[in-house]
């Protein structure tokens, strides 16, 4: 799943996140200790209406990945991440940090039920 996320995001851009976020009210995402998306609808709306208009390409890479199975249908995932973003004006932004999430085996395969990003300063 984690390799698939990096491959899809790098190939398709930010819209690909919607394939990996569980499309349910249970989904949420936090960043830097704050809720960014309270549910899948808010994530979808932001990605479709704003992010795809701001970010042209993303090169996402994971390192030091950990996957801790909880059951047949759930696993905790964690990894260092690095992103190289390019906007539509060809400005480049590089950042990285640490990612954690709960992955759930759904009818669409493994997806993120929730996740948290922190940025290294």
ZABA-972802 format. One line per field, with one value per residue (C-alpha): residue number from 1; residue in one letter; x, y, z. Coordinates in Angstrom, 1 decimal. Layout:
// residues N
nr NUM  ...
rest a  ...
x X  ...
y Y  ...
z Z  ...
//
This chain:
// residues 121
nr 1  2  3  4  5  6  7  8  9  10  11  12  13  14  15  16  17  18  19  20  21  22  23  24  25  26  27  28  29  30  31  32  33  34  35  36  37  38  39  40  41  42  43  44  45  46  47  48  49  50  51  52  53  54  55  56  57  58  59  60  61  62  63  64  65  66  67  68  69  70  71  72  73  74  75  76  77  78  79  80  81  82  83  84  85  86  87  88  89  90  91  92  93  94  95  96  97  98  99  100  101  102  103  104  105  106  107  108  109  110  111  112  113  114  115  116  117  118  119  120  121
rest x  x  x  x  x  x  x  x  x  x  x  x  x  x  x  x  x  x  x  x  x  x  x  x  x  x  x  x  x  x  x  x  x  x  x  x  x  x  x  x  x  x  x  x  x  x  x  x  x  x  x  x  x  x  x  x  x  x  x  x  x  x  x  x  x  x  x  x  x  x  x  x  x  x  x  x  x  x  x  x  x  x  x  x  x  x  x  x  x  x  x  x  x  x  x  x  x  x  x  x  x  x  x  x  x  x  x  x  x  x  x  x  x  x  x  x  x  x  x  x  x
x 0.0  2.7  4.6  1.4  0.6  4.1  3.9  0.3  0.9  4.1  2.4  -1.1  -0.5  -2.6  -5.9  -4.5  -4.8  -8.5  -7.8  -5.9  -8.1  -11.0  -14.2  -16.1  -17.1  -14.5  -11.7  -9.8  -6.4  -4.3  -1.2  1.1  -1.3  -4.5  -7.4  -7.0  -9.9  -12.6  -13.9  -13.5  -15.9  -13.8  -10.6  -12.2  -13.6  -10.2  -8.2  -10.7  -11.3  -8.0  -5.0  -5.2  -5.2  -2.2  0.1  1.0  3.3  4.4  7.4  6.6  9.1  9.0  11.9  12.3  8.8  7.1  4.0  2.5  -0.4  -3.2  -5.5  -6.3  -8.0  -6.0  -2.4  -0.6  1.8  4.6  7.4  9.7  8.5  9.9  8.0  9.2  6.2  6.0  3.2  1.8  4.3  7.1  8.0  9.5  9.0  10.7  9.7  9.7  8.8  7.1  3.8  1.6  -1.7  -4.2  -4.7  -7.8  -8.5  -11.6  -13.5  -11.1  -8.0  -5.9  -6.7  -5.9  -8.7  -6.8  -3.4  -1.1  1.7  4.4  6.9  10.6  11.7
y 0.0  2.5  1.9  2.2  5.5  7.0  5.6  6.9  10.3  10.8  9.6  11.2  14.2  15.2  13.8  10.3  10.8  10.2  6.6  6.0  7.8  5.7  7.3  7.1  9.4  7.5  9.0  12.0  13.6  15.7  17.7  19.4  18.4  19.8  18.2  19.2  17.0  15.9  13.3  12.0  14.6  17.5  15.9  15.3  18.8  20.4  18.1  18.5  22.2  23.6  21.3  20.1  23.8  24.6  21.6  20.3  17.4  15.7  13.4  11.5  9.1  7.1  5.9  3.9  2.4  0.5  -1.6  -3.0  -5.4  -5.1  -7.7  -9.1  -5.9  -3.2  -2.1  0.9  2.4  4.9  6.3  9.3  11.1  13.6  15.5  17.6  19.7  21.7  24.3  25.5  28.4  25.8  26.9  24.0  23.2  20.4  19.3  16.2  14.8  11.8  10.1  7.8  6.3  3.5  1.4  -0.6  -3.4  -2.2  -3.5  -1.3  -2.8  -1.2  2.4  5.0  5.3  8.1  9.7  12.3  14.3  16.2  18.4  18.4  21.9
z 0.0  1.0  -2.2  -4.2  -2.6  -3.5  -7.1  -7.7  -6.1  -8.1  -11.4  -11.1  -8.8  -5.8  -7.1  -6.5  -2.7  -3.1  -4.1  -0.9  1.6  2.9  1.6  4.8  7.7  9.8  7.8  9.3  8.8  11.2  10.6  13.1  15.9  14.3  12.4  8.7  7.4  9.8  7.2  3.7  2.2  3.5  2.2  -1.2  -1.5  -0.7  -3.0  -5.9  -5.5  -4.3  -4.2  -7.8  -8.8  -6.7  -7.1  -10.6  -9.6  -6.4  -6.0  -2.8  -1.2  2.0  4.1  7.3  6.8  9.6  9.2  12.4  11.8  14.3  12.7  9.3  8.4  10.2  10.4  11.7  9.1  9.7  7.7  7.1  4.1  1.6  -1.0  -3.9  -5.0  -8.2  -8.7  -12.0  -12.1  -11.9  -8.3  -6.4  -2.7  -0.8  2.6  4.7  8.1  9.6  8.7  10.7  9.8  10.3  7.2  6.7  4.3  2.4  -0.7  -2.7  -1.1  1.6  2.3  5.0  7.6  9.3  9.1  10.7  9.0  10.8  9.1  10.1  10.9
//
